[in-house]
Amino acid sequence: MSSRADSSAEPVQIRGDMIRLGQFLKLAGVVTDGSQARDLIEHGGVSVNGQVETRRGRQLHPGDEVDLGGQRLVVASA
């Protein structure tokens, strides 16, 4: 499987093959709780694979890239 991630993106390892966007942001330490994640996502502060994402429940898989206004993270398998 080819990775969509750029080499400058910071990898964040997940267990399993899927994580929801809000959970991913908490795991990465970007937000401290679900309400912060919801606010950030609903206000267009998060892009997934180059497209603004407003759904906190968006499923992410290894190789997906998340951009938070300059901070880039990539979903990685543990």
LINSUL-V778744 format. One line per field, one symbol per residue. ss: DSSP state (a for helix, b for strand, c for the rest). burial: b if it has 16 or more other C-alpha atoms within 10 Angstrom, else e. A space follows every 50 residues. Layout:
BEGIN
ss: ???
burial: ???
END
This chain:
BEGIN
ss: cccccccccbbbbbccccbbaaaaaaaccccccaaaaaaaaaccccbbcc bbccccccbbccccbbbbccbbbbbbbc
burial: eeeebeeebbbbebeeebbebbbbbebbeebeeeeebbebbeeeebbbbe ebbbebeeebbbbbbbbbeeebbbbbee
END
